[in-house]
Amino acid sequence: MRNWSPDAAQELREAVPKRRSARLRRSLLLRVAGAVLLALAFGIGGYVGWLLWGTGLTTQHWQSELRPSLEKRIDTQNPSAPSASKVRIPGSAVAIIDIPKIDLNMVVVEGIDPESLQKGPGHYPSTAYPWQDHGRVGIAGHRTTYLHPFFNLDEVRPGDRITLATEYGTFAYRVTRVFVVSPLDSSVLDQTREPTLVLTTCNPKYSASQRLIVTADRVDQTG
């Protein structure tokens, strides 16, 4: 049997609670770290959920606000189209876009700034308007947030029909191309001699590394 000196025995008695205290501190730190990571995970998950679904509430509100008055104006059909400067008001309703292939029917607003695109697909101010007899109409839309109007735009195919209803007439288009370009390629917005349409959105889904482009030619006017 080992004989302990009084000093050694005292050191042993003091070391035991120190080791216990150290274990308790480590355990407490692990619990705190776990709680922080869990809260962070919930926070990130909640933020992603808001981006993907919650932002749609904002868009749905604006769509409900803008549609009734625009539909009333469409039914009235104003024969005299205005100059571009008179309708170039950010966030104002310009048209109702209808793409049967992807079950899309939404109000298009003026502008592609973040605030305007929260309301719905946005008309590029630098491009033509549907009621003009020449030029390219440009419309951008979110793909994964704010009701993601162009979520399934990649399913559109050449020959599919797109309609733009405005208070100055309803205009039909046939899709000619579906392709992808760099986000820096603005040539898709170049104006054309004949009346055409281009739709743009991010690509692939949940990424902005590319731009998905759909172009179409105007085929007729109804109303």
Beta strands, then each sheet from edge to edge (+ up, - down):
strand 1: 93-99
strand 2: 104-110
strand 3: 122-123
strand 4: 136-140
strand 5: 161-166
strand 6: 169-181
strand 7: 196-203
strand 8: 210-222
sheet 1: 1+ 2- 3- 4+ 7+ 8- 6+ 5- 1+
end
